[in-house]
């Protein structure tokens, strides 16, 4: 009897271990066993090509989630790409951009996803969740300490980008005006809507050509710069693993350690978190109608002020933090797929692939990364986190680029600082463009 009891206990203890080993061997995509996910993928593709995909949010989000997760899964398991080129993030973006460029993705699906990303506001929905949840989840003393010195690495990024671009430009035959005004400032200017478009209008007023002429020059620089920013972010992540002293593993600086608490998701708090993110985003636009500041920047300042003054109950803070974690884990690859479809012009990127152009664009992005990292270290930040947020997130394509860069760097929690660099840094670049155009 005793021997039988011991045997039964051994079997009971062995069962979880066997289940654990079996789950490790089981291949899954988006936490779904591969055979089941394959069925989901086939059904989604069938709906796309038979034009039976539901209109609006349902069809768009299904395509973005399913194909985005499939591309991300491939990228995270492809040698070289997974180690040095951004892995799933870059494959999701440029894989979807290729599907559009080659005509494989049906035109109605492309139009539907594009509308969902732009007029449908899915990108804003995602970023609002990340900004609200990540700031409210921070230590308020750390927030004050970081915020007071964050503009130092932003200035470092601008100086580094302009200096290296000017140097490389001289070596490959670009004038100082072309190197700094036409290439450097648009790349550092906060993306298309907040940077390239108003900058093209400024150039048109002072230099004589129509704005469309300058946009055609600026777009390839932005697109190619965005590619380099994503790739360099992935390489900085690898560097941080090899040289731990350079990385804060997602923290900009030391000083205040957050207590490690077990997180148990609460559905009621999650709903409160959704409402908080939507409300802060709306108030940012409300104030943006009367203040000459980008609504994202207003939102960041507002959420930070509320956090520092401890004005919100814990239920709202916890809910916003939980909603941010859910959105980041669930929708990131879907969003990256949408970025590839709606915001990545692969034809413009390929058209810019001359050696001189590639070198000078790389110089801008690398200069921003180095300048932000060096100055960031001088003011107490970890160089890798400073280079990623204040450097690479200024040299990408604004909000869409921030998501891609932070995803490649495995540091989505730094979204508020990335947005400061993109939005407030972008506004600073527009001011500089207006001043420098009369000098250069």
C-alpha positions as CSV (number, residue, x, y, z in Angstrom):
1,X,0.0,0.0,0.0
2,X,2.8,2.4,1.0
3,X,4.6,1.7,-2.3
4,X,1.4,2.3,-4.3
5,X,0.9,5.6,-2.4
6,X,4.4,6.8,-3.2
7,X,4.0,5.8,-6.8
8,X,0.8,7.8,-7.0
9,X,2.4,10.9,-5.5
10,X,5.4,10.6,-7.9
11,X,2.9,10.5,-10.8
12,X,1.1,13.6,-9.5
13,X,4.3,15.6,-9.1
14,X,5.6,14.4,-12.5
15,X,2.4,15.5,-14.3
16,X,2.9,19.3,-14.1
17,X,6.6,18.8,-15.2
18,X,5.5,16.7,-18.2
19,X,2.8,19.3,-19.1
20,X,5.4,22.1,-18.8
21,X,7.9,20.2,-21.1
22,X,5.1,19.5,-23.5
23,X,4.0,23.1,-23.6
24,X,7.6,24.2,-24.3
25,X,7.7,21.8,-27.3
26,X,4.4,23.0,-28.6
27,X,4.8,25.7,-31.3
28,X,2.3,28.6,-30.9
29,X,1.6,31.9,-32.5
30,X,-0.1,34.6,-30.4
31,X,-0.5,32.0,-27.7
32,X,-2.5,29.8,-30.1
33,X,-1.2,26.3,-31.2
34,X,0.3,26.6,-34.7
35,X,-2.3,24.3,-36.4
36,X,-5.2,26.3,-34.9
37,X,-3.5,29.6,-35.9
38,X,-3.0,28.2,-39.4
39,X,-6.7,27.7,-39.7
40,X,-7.4,31.2,-38.5
41,X,-4.9,32.5,-41.1
42,X,-6.5,30.6,-43.9
43,X,-10.0,31.8,-43.0
44,X,-8.8,35.4,-42.8
45,X,-7.0,35.2,-46.2
46,X,-10.1,33.6,-47.7
47,X,-12.3,36.5,-46.5
48,X,-9.8,39.0,-47.9
49,X,-9.6,37.5,-51.4
50,X,-13.4,36.7,-51.7
51,X,-14.2,40.3,-50.7
52,X,-16.3,39.1,-47.8
53,X,-14.2,40.7,-45.1
54,X,-16.4,42.8,-42.7
55,X,-16.1,46.5,-43.2
56,X,-14.8,48.9,-40.6
57,X,-13.0,48.0,-37.4
58,X,-13.8,44.2,-37.3
59,X,-12.3,43.3,-40.7
60,X,-9.4,45.7,-40.4
61,X,-8.4,44.6,-36.9
62,X,-8.7,40.9,-37.8
63,X,-6.4,41.3,-40.8
64,X,-3.9,43.4,-38.8
65,X,-3.8,41.0,-35.9
66,X,-3.6,37.8,-37.8
67,X,-1.2,38.7,-40.5
68,X,0.8,41.0,-38.2
69,X,1.3,38.2,-35.7
70,X,2.2,35.8,-38.6
71,X,4.9,38.2,-39.9
72,X,6.1,38.9,-36.4
73,X,6.5,35.2,-35.7
74,X,8.5,34.7,-38.8
75,X,10.7,37.7,-38.1
76,X,11.4,36.6,-34.5
77,X,12.6,33.2,-35.8
78,X,14.7,34.3,-38.9
79,X,18.5,34.4,-38.3
80,X,20.2,37.8,-38.6
81,X,16.8,39.5,-38.8
82,X,15.9,38.5,-35.3
83,X,19.3,39.3,-33.9
84,X,20.3,42.6,-35.6
85,X,17.5,44.0,-37.8
86,X,14.6,44.3,-35.5
87,X,13.1,40.9,-35.7
88,X,9.3,40.7,-35.8
89,X,8.9,44.4,-35.7
90,X,10.7,45.2,-38.9
91,X,9.2,42.1,-40.7
92,X,5.7,43.2,-39.7
93,X,6.3,46.7,-41.1
94,X,8.2,46.0,-44.3
95,X,6.5,42.7,-44.9
96,X,3.1,44.5,-45.0
97,X,4.6,47.4,-47.0
98,X,5.8,44.8,-49.6
99,X,2.4,43.2,-49.7
100,X,1.0,46.6,-50.7
101,X,3.8,47.5,-53.1
102,X,3.6,44.1,-54.9
103,X,-0.1,44.2,-55.2
104,X,-0.5,40.9,-53.2
105,X,-2.7,42.6,-50.6
106,X,-6.1,43.2,-52.3
107,X,-6.8,46.9,-52.9
108,X,-10.0,47.0,-50.9
109,X,-8.2,45.5,-47.9
110,X,-5.4,48.1,-48.2
111,X,-7.9,50.9,-48.4
112,X,-9.8,49.6,-45.4
113,X,-6.7,49.1,-43.2
114,X,-5.4,52.5,-44.3
115,X,-8.7,54.2,-43.3
116,X,-8.7,52.4,-39.9
117,X,-5.2,53.5,-39.1
118,X,-5.7,57.1,-40.2
119,X,-9.2,58.4,-40.1
120,X,-10.2,55.5,-37.8
121,X,-7.6,56.6,-35.2
122,X,-6.2,53.2,-34.3
123,X,-2.7,54.7,-34.0
124,X,-3.9,57.4,-31.6
125,X,-5.9,54.8,-29.6
126,X,-2.7,52.8,-29.1
127,X,-0.4,55.7,-28.3
128,X,-3.0,57.2,-25.8
129,X,-3.0,53.9,-23.9
130,X,0.8,53.7,-23.8
131,X,1.3,57.3,-22.7
132,X,-1.4,57.3,-20.0
133,X,-0.6,53.9,-18.5
134,X,3.2,54.2,-18.6
135,X,3.3,57.7,-17.0
136,X,0.7,56.9,-14.3
137,X,2.6,53.7,-13.5
138,X,5.9,55.6,-13.0
139,X,7.4,56.7,-9.7
140,X,6.4,60.4,-9.4
141,X,9.8,61.4,-7.9
142,X,11.6,59.7,-10.8
143,X,9.3,61.5,-13.3
144,X,10.3,64.9,-11.9
145,X,14.0,64.0,-11.8
146,X,14.0,62.7,-15.4
147,X,11.8,65.4,-16.9
148,X,14.0,68.3,-15.7
149,X,17.0,67.2,-17.6
150,X,15.5,65.3,-20.6
151,X,16.0,68.2,-23.1
152,X,19.8,67.9,-22.8
153,X,20.0,64.7,-24.8
154,X,17.5,66.1,-27.3
155,X,19.8,69.0,-28.1
156,X,22.6,66.5,-28.2
157,X,20.8,64.5,-30.8
158,X,20.1,67.5,-33.0
159,X,23.8,68.7,-32.8
160,X,25.1,65.2,-33.4
161,X,22.8,64.6,-36.4
162,X,23.6,68.0,-38.1
163,X,27.4,67.6,-37.5
164,X,27.7,64.1,-38.8
165,X,25.4,64.8,-41.8
166,X,27.4,67.9,-42.7
167,X,30.7,66.0,-42.5
168,X,29.5,63.1,-44.6
169,X,27.8,65.5,-47.0
170,X,31.1,67.3,-47.7
171,X,32.7,63.9,-48.4
172,X,30.0,62.7,-50.9
173,X,29.4,66.0,-52.6
174,X,26.3,67.4,-50.9
175,X,26.2,71.1,-50.1
176,X,25.7,72.3,-46.5
177,X,22.2,73.5,-47.3
178,X,21.2,70.1,-48.8
179,X,22.8,68.1,-46.0
180,X,21.3,70.1,-43.1
181,X,18.1,71.7,-44.4
182,X,16.9,69.2,-47.0
183,X,17.9,65.9,-45.3
184,X,18.8,66.4,-41.6
185,X,16.0,68.6,-40.3
186,X,13.1,66.7,-42.0
187,X,14.4,63.4,-40.6
188,X,14.6,65.0,-37.1
189,X,11.3,66.9,-37.5
190,X,8.7,64.6,-36.0
191,X,7.4,62.6,-39.0
192,X,5.2,63.6,-42.0
193,X,2.3,65.6,-40.6
194,X,4.1,67.4,-37.8
195,X,7.5,67.8,-39.6
196,X,7.9,67.2,-43.4
197,X,4.6,68.9,-44.5
198,X,4.9,72.2,-42.6
199,X,8.7,72.2,-43.3
200,X,8.0,71.9,-47.1
201,X,5.7,74.9,-46.8
202,X,8.4,76.9,-45.1
203,X,10.9,75.9,-47.7
204,X,8.5,76.8,-50.5
205,X,8.0,80.3,-49.1
206,X,11.8,81.0,-48.8
207,X,13.3,79.0,-51.7
208,X,10.7,79.4,-54.4
209,X,9.8,75.9,-55.5
210,X,6.3,74.5,-54.8
211,X,5.8,72.6,-51.5
212,X,5.1,69.4,-53.5
213,X,8.6,69.5,-54.9
214,X,10.2,69.6,-51.4
215,X,7.8,66.9,-50.1
216,X,9.0,64.6,-52.9
217,X,12.6,65.1,-51.6
218,X,11.8,64.9,-47.9
219,X,9.7,61.7,-48.0
220,X,12.5,59.3,-49.1
221,X,14.7,60.8,-46.4
222,X,12.1,60.2,-43.7
223,X,11.4,56.7,-44.9
224,X,15.0,55.7,-45.1
225,X,15.8,57.3,-41.8
226,X,13.0,55.4,-40.2
227,X,14.5,52.1,-41.5
228,X,17.9,53.0,-40.0
229,X,16.3,54.0,-36.7
230,X,14.6,50.7,-36.3
231,X,17.7,48.7,-37.2
232,X,19.9,50.7,-34.9
233,X,17.4,50.3,-32.0
234,X,17.6,46.6,-32.4
235,X,21.4,46.7,-32.4
236,X,21.4,48.9,-29.2
237,X,19.2,46.3,-27.5
238,X,21.9,43.7,-28.4
239,X,24.6,46.0,-27.2
240,X,22.8,46.5,-23.9
241,X,22.8,42.7,-23.4
242,X,26.5,42.4,-24.0
243,X,27.5,45.5,-22.1
244,X,25.0,45.8,-19.2
245,X,26.6,48.9,-17.7
246,X,25.4,50.9,-20.7
247,X,21.7,49.9,-20.3
248,X,19.0,50.5,-17.7
249,X,16.9,47.7,-19.2
250,X,14.1,50.2,-19.9
251,X,14.9,52.7,-17.2
252,X,16.3,56.1,-18.3
253,X,18.2,56.5,-15.0
254,X,18.8,55.1,-11.5
255,X,17.5,56.7,-8.3
256,X,14.1,55.4,-7.5
257,X,13.3,51.7,-7.7
258,X,9.7,50.7,-8.2
259,X,8.5,47.9,-5.7
260,X,7.9,44.7,-7.5
261,X,4.3,43.7,-7.1
262,X,2.4,40.8,-8.5
263,X,-0.1,42.1,-11.0
264,X,-3.6,40.6,-11.1
265,X,-5.8,42.0,-13.8
266,X,-9.1,43.4,-12.7
267,X,-11.7,43.8,-15.4
268,X,-13.4,46.7,-13.7
269,X,-10.1,48.5,-13.3
270,X,-9.3,47.7,-17.0
271,X,-12.4,49.5,-18.1
272,X,-11.5,52.5,-16.0
273,X,-8.1,52.5,-17.6
274,X,-9.6,52.6,-21.1
275,X,-11.7,55.6,-20.1
276,X,-8.7,57.4,-18.6
277,X,-6.6,56.9,-21.7
278,X,-9.5,58.2,-23.9
279,X,-10.2,61.1,-21.7
280,X,-6.6,62.3,-21.4
281,X,-6.3,62.1,-25.2
282,X,-9.5,64.1,-25.7
283,X,-8.4,66.8,-23.2
284,X,-5.1,67.1,-25.0
285,X,-7.0,67.9,-28.2
286,X,-9.4,70.2,-26.4
287,X,-6.5,72.3,-25.0
288,X,-4.6,71.9,-28.3
289,X,-7.4,73.9,-30.0
290,X,-6.3,77.0,-28.0
291,X,-2.6,76.3,-27.3
292,X,0.1,76.3,-30.0
293,X,1.4,72.9,-28.8
294,X,0.8,69.4,-30.3
295,X,-2.0,67.6,-28.5
296,X,0.3,64.6,-27.8
297,X,2.7,67.0,-26.0
298,X,-0.2,68.5,-24.0
299,X,-1.4,65.1,-23.1
300,X,2.0,64.1,-21.8
301,X,2.3,67.2,-19.7
302,X,-1.2,66.8,-18.3
303,X,-0.8,63.1,-17.4
304,X,2.6,63.9,-15.8
305,X,1.2,66.8,-13.8
306,X,-1.7,64.7,-12.5
307,X,0.7,61.9,-11.5
308,X,3.2,64.2,-9.8
309,X,0.4,65.9,-7.8
310,X,-1.2,62.6,-7.0
311,X,-4.7,63.7,-8.0
312,X,-6.0,60.3,-9.2
313,X,-7.3,57.4,-7.0
314,X,-5.4,54.2,-7.1
315,X,-8.2,52.4,-9.1
316,X,-7.6,54.8,-12.0
317,X,-3.8,54.6,-11.8
318,X,-3.9,50.7,-11.6
319,X,-6.5,50.5,-14.4
320,X,-4.5,52.8,-16.8
321,X,-1.4,50.7,-16.1
322,X,-3.2,47.4,-16.7
323,X,-4.8,48.8,-19.9
324,X,-1.4,49.9,-21.2
325,X,0.1,46.4,-20.6
326,X,-2.8,44.7,-22.3
327,X,-2.6,47.0,-25.4
328,X,1.2,46.6,-25.7
329,X,1.0,42.8,-25.5
330,X,-2.0,42.4,-27.7
331,X,-2.0,45.0,-30.4
332,X,1.7,45.9,-31.1
333,X,2.2,43.6,-34.1
334,X,-1.2,44.5,-35.5
335,X,-0.3,48.2,-35.3
336,X,3.1,47.6,-37.0
337,X,1.3,45.8,-39.8
338,X,-1.0,48.8,-40.1
339,X,2.1,51.2,-40.1
340,X,3.5,49.2,-43.0
341,X,0.3,49.5,-45.0
342,X,-0.7,53.1,-44.3
343,X,2.6,54.9,-43.6
344,X,5.4,53.1,-45.3
345,X,6.0,54.0,-48.9
346,X,8.3,51.2,-50.1
347,X,8.6,52.7,-53.6
348,X,9.9,56.0,-52.0
349,X,12.4,54.0,-50.0
350,X,13.7,52.0,-53.0
351,X,13.9,55.2,-55.1
352,X,16.3,56.7,-52.5
353,X,18.8,53.9,-52.6
354,X,21.8,55.7,-54.0
355,X,25.0,55.3,-52.1
356,X,25.5,59.0,-51.4
357,X,21.9,59.4,-50.1
358,X,22.1,56.3,-48.0
359,X,25.4,57.4,-46.4
360,X,24.1,60.9,-45.5
361,X,20.8,59.6,-44.1
362,X,22.6,57.0,-42.0
363,X,24.9,59.8,-40.8
364,X,21.9,61.8,-39.6
365,X,20.4,58.8,-37.6
366,X,23.7,57.6,-36.3
367,X,24.7,61.2,-35.3
368,X,21.4,61.6,-33.4
369,X,21.9,58.3,-31.6
370,X,25.5,59.2,-30.6
371,X,24.7,62.8,-29.6
372,X,21.8,61.8,-27.4
373,X,23.7,58.9,-25.9
374,X,26.8,61.0,-25.0
375,X,24.9,64.0,-23.6
376,X,22.5,61.7,-21.9
377,X,25.3,60.0,-20.1
378,X,26.7,63.4,-19.0
379,X,23.4,64.3,-17.3
380,X,22.9,60.9,-15.6
381,X,20.9,58.8,-18.1
382,X,21.8,55.4,-19.3
383,X,23.3,55.9,-22.8
384,X,21.3,53.2,-24.6
385,X,17.9,54.4,-23.3
386,X,18.9,58.0,-24.0
387,X,20.1,57.1,-27.5
388,X,16.9,55.3,-28.2
389,X,14.4,57.8,-27.0
390,X,16.0,61.3,-27.5
391,X,18.0,60.1,-30.5
392,X,16.4,57.4,-32.6
393,X,12.8,58.5,-31.7
394,X,13.6,62.0,-33.1
395,X,15.1,60.5,-36.3
396,X,12.1,58.2,-37.1
397,X,8.7,59.0,-38.6
398,X,6.9,60.4,-35.5
399,X,4.4,58.3,-33.6
400,X,4.5,55.4,-36.0
401,X,8.3,55.3,-35.9
402,X,8.3,55.5,-32.1
403,X,6.2,52.3,-31.9
404,X,8.5,50.5,-34.3
405,X,11.7,51.7,-32.7
406,X,10.7,50.9,-29.2
407,X,9.3,47.6,-30.3
408,X,12.6,46.7,-31.9
409,X,14.5,47.9,-28.8
410,X,12.1,45.9,-26.5
411,X,11.5,49.1,-24.5
412,X,7.8,50.0,-25.1
413,X,7.6,51.5,-21.5
414,X,9.7,54.4,-22.8
415,X,6.9,55.7,-25.0
416,X,6.3,58.9,-23.1
417,X,9.9,60.0,-23.5
418,X,9.8,58.9,-27.2
419,X,6.8,61.1,-27.7
420,X,8.5,64.1,-26.0
421,X,11.4,63.7,-28.4
422,X,9.0,63.3,-31.4
423,X,6.6,66.1,-30.6
424,X,8.4,68.8,-28.6
425,X,11.7,68.0,-30.3
426,X,9.9,68.2,-33.6
427,X,8.5,71.6,-32.8
428,X,12.0,72.8,-32.0
429,X,13.2,71.5,-35.3
430,X,10.5,73.5,-37.2
431,X,11.6,76.6,-35.4
432,X,15.3,75.9,-36.3
433,X,14.3,75.3,-39.9
434,X,12.7,78.7,-40.1
435,X,15.8,80.4,-38.7
436,X,18.5,78.4,-40.6
437,X,16.9,78.8,-44.0
438,X,17.8,82.5,-43.9
439,X,21.4,81.7,-43.1
440,X,22.4,78.6,-45.1
